[in-house]
Amino acid sequence: MDLKINIKKEPKNTYKIEVSVPKDVVKKYLDEALEHEATHLEVKGFRKGTVPATVAKDFIDHSALRSHALNHMLPEVFTRIIKENKLNP
């Protein structure tokens, strides 16, 4: 994962961290979110959990996909930043 990271030390042992995540990484997490949400989707003509991702994306709320992707991506990204920069959370 090729991240662009900017860390600025703030007062009282805090840090301001700005991160740019490449599109391909974000797309990977969005695709995983779509697959996960599709397993819970019921669409006429398909058994529950067997809706293809290409069909499912028309029936799934895009904010739910973004939320799911962020909830999985952010902990991994920040854990990596903390470890690589030897920060003490």
C-alpha positions in Angstrom: 0.0 0.0 0.0 1.6 3.2 -1.2 0.3 5.9 1.2 1.2 9.6 1.2 1.6 10.5 4.8 2.1 13.9 6.5 2.6 13.9 10.3 2.7 17.1 12.3 3.4 17.1 16.0 0.9 19.1 17.9 1.0 20.3 21.5 0.3 18.0 24.4 1.7 14.8 22.8 -0.8 14.8 19.9 -0.2 14.4 16.2 -2.1 15.7 13.2 -1.9 13.0 10.5 -2.9 13.5 6.9 -3.1 10.5 4.6 -3.8 10.1 0.9 -4.8 6.6 0.0 -4.4 5.6 -3.7 -7.6 4.9 -5.7 -6.7 1.3 -6.3 -6.6 0.6 -2.5 -9.9 2.4 -1.9 -11.4 0.5 -4.8 -10.3 -2.8 -3.3 -12.1 -2.0 0.0 -15.2 -0.8 -1.8 -15.3 -4.0 -3.8 -15.0 -6.0 -0.6 -17.8 -4.0 0.9 -20.0 -4.6 -2.1 -19.4 -8.3 -1.9 -20.2 -8.3 1.8 -23.4 -6.3 1.4 -24.5 -8.4 -1.6 -24.5 -11.5 0.6 -27.3 -10.0 2.6 -29.3 -8.7 -0.4 -32.5 -10.1 -1.7 -33.3 -9.4 -5.3 -36.1 -11.0 -7.3 -34.7 -13.6 -9.6 -31.7 -14.5 -7.3 -31.4 -16.5 -4.2 -30.4 -14.5 -1.1 -26.6 -14.1 -1.1 -26.1 -15.0 -4.7 -26.7 -11.7 -6.3 -23.8 -10.8 -8.6 -21.9 -7.6 -7.6 -22.7 -6.0 -10.9 -26.4 -6.3 -10.1 -26.1 -5.7 -6.4 -24.5 -2.3 -6.8 -27.8 -0.9 -8.2 -29.7 -2.0 -5.1 -27.2 -1.1 -2.3 -27.0 2.3 -0.7 -23.6 3.8 -1.7 -23.2 5.5 1.6 -23.4 2.1 3.3 -20.6 0.8 1.0 -18.4 3.8 1.8 -19.1 3.4 5.5 -18.2 -0.4 5.4 -15.1 0.3 3.4 -13.9 3.0 5.7 -14.6 1.0 8.8 -12.3 -1.7 7.5 -9.6 0.4 5.8 -9.0 3.1 8.4 -7.9 0.8 11.3 -5.5 -1.0 9.0 -4.1 2.3 7.6 -3.6 3.9 11.0 -2.1 0.8 12.5 0.4 0.8 9.7 1.2 4.5 10.1 1.7 4.1 13.9 4.0 1.2 13.5 6.1 2.6 10.6 6.5 6.0 12.3 7.0 4.5 15.8 4.2 6.7 17.3 2.9 6.0 20.7 -0.9 6.2 20.6 
